[in-house]
Amino acid sequence: MPVVFEMHRPMKPGPALKELIFRAMLRQRAFRLLVVITRALAAVCRDEYPAYSPATLVMPDGADMISEHVQPAALDGARR
């Protein structure tokens, strides 16, 4: 089964066992893609795990800006 791993922060600093398990996952034949949430995290991963740089995808965590034409909705029972 293909493995895609989403990462929100660097593995280091942290427990050595966590890093060991992560590196073992990267070496598995089933590993396909490392998804990170920022370009900065992608850069850290490129430095720490250069062999897996081609298998890294940046997908920012967050939302798009709200259009200026969107008006707030009135909510029943909303507190003021």
Buried (B, 14 or more C-beta within 10 A) or exposed (E): EEEEBEBEEBBEEEEEEEBEEBEEEBEEEEBEBBBBBBEEBBBBBBEBBEEBEEBBEBEEEEEEEEEEEEEEEEEEEEEE
